[in-house]
Amino acid sequence: MAKVTGPLFSEEARGRLGTSLSYRKGKVWNQVTPQFHRGPARSAPLTAHRAFYAAGCVAWGGLTPTEKETCADPPRPELSAFNYFMQLYLTDSL
């Protein structure tokens, strides 16, 4: 629950106000921000993609350390070995 010392344009306000607003302390001034409540998307294509991604994670976990080292030098330096493997796995480039 929100702890308010003088409402809104006051000395101090922080925390949530019910389920709709949140007070937060900024670097310059305090802010009142809305609270968003998102539910998981349940579309069939998204569920299938999540299952395929989970299968890729299981496949990565099943690799030996020497097999993982084949992905250790990706073409783009910002990719980790896992990210490069997942890129190849999700685009069926393995």
C-alpha positions as CSV (number, residue, x, y, z in Angstrom):
1,M,0.0,0.0,0.0
2,A,1.2,3.5,-0.7
3,K,2.8,5.5,2.1
4,V,1.9,9.2,1.5
5,T,3.3,12.1,3.4
6,G,1.3,15.0,2.1
7,P,-0.6,14.1,-1.1
8,L,0.9,14.3,-4.6
9,F,2.9,17.5,-4.9
10,S,4.3,17.0,-1.5
11,E,7.5,16.1,0.3
12,E,7.3,12.4,-0.1
13,A,5.1,9.7,-1.7
14,R,6.0,6.2,-2.7
15,G,4.5,2.8,-3.3
16,R,1.3,1.6,-4.9
17,L,-2.2,3.1,-4.6
18,G,-4.5,0.2,-5.0
19,T,-4.0,-1.6,-8.3
20,S,-4.1,1.4,-10.6
21,L,-1.4,3.9,-9.6
22,S,2.1,3.8,-8.3
23,Y,4.2,6.6,-6.8
24,R,7.9,6.5,-7.5
25,K,10.8,8.7,-6.7
26,G,12.6,10.0,-9.7
27,K,16.1,11.6,-10.0
28,V,14.6,15.0,-10.5
29,W,11.0,14.8,-9.3
30,N,8.6,12.2,-8.0
31,Q,6.1,10.6,-10.5
32,V,2.7,9.0,-10.5
33,T,2.7,6.1,-12.9
34,P,-0.1,3.7,-14.0
35,Q,0.1,0.0,-13.2
36,F,-0.3,-2.3,-16.1
37,H,-1.5,-5.8,-15.7
38,R,-0.7,-8.0,-18.7
39,G,-1.9,-11.5,-19.0
40,P,-0.1,-14.2,-20.9
41,A,-0.9,-14.4,-24.6
42,R,-2.6,-17.6,-25.5
43,S,-2.7,-17.7,-29.3
44,A,-1.9,-20.9,-31.0
45,P,1.1,-19.6,-33.0
46,L,2.7,-18.0,-29.9
47,T,2.2,-21.2,-27.8
48,A,3.8,-23.2,-30.6
49,H,6.8,-20.8,-30.8
50,R,7.3,-20.9,-27.0
51,A,7.3,-24.7,-27.2
52,F,9.8,-24.7,-30.0
53,Y,12.0,-22.2,-28.0
54,A,11.8,-24.5,-25.0
55,A,12.9,-27.4,-27.1
56,G,15.9,-25.4,-28.3
57,C,16.8,-24.7,-24.7
58,V,16.6,-28.4,-23.9
59,A,18.7,-29.2,-27.0
60,W,21.4,-26.7,-25.8
61,G,21.4,-28.3,-22.4
62,G,22.0,-31.7,-24.0
63,L,25.1,-30.6,-25.9
64,T,28.6,-31.6,-24.6
65,P,31.0,-28.8,-23.8
66,T,33.0,-29.5,-27.0
67,E,29.8,-29.2,-29.1
68,K,29.0,-26.0,-27.3
69,E,32.3,-24.6,-28.3
70,T,31.4,-24.8,-32.0
71,C,29.0,-21.9,-31.2
72,A,31.5,-20.0,-29.1
73,D,32.7,-17.8,-32.0
74,P,29.6,-16.2,-33.5
75,P,29.7,-14.0,-36.6
76,R,28.4,-11.0,-34.5
77,P,30.4,-10.3,-31.3
78,E,27.3,-9.2,-29.3
79,L,25.9,-12.8,-29.4
80,S,26.8,-15.3,-26.8
81,A,27.3,-19.0,-27.7
82,F,23.8,-19.8,-26.4
83,N,22.2,-16.9,-28.4
84,Y,24.0,-17.9,-31.5
85,F,22.9,-21.5,-31.1
86,M,19.3,-20.4,-30.5
87,Q,19.4,-18.2,-33.6
88,L,20.5,-21.2,-35.7
89,Y,18.0,-23.5,-34.0
90,L,15.0,-21.2,-34.4
91,T,15.9,-20.5,-38.1
92,D,16.4,-24.2,-38.8
93,S,20.0,-23.5,-39.9
94,L,21.6,-26.3,-37.9
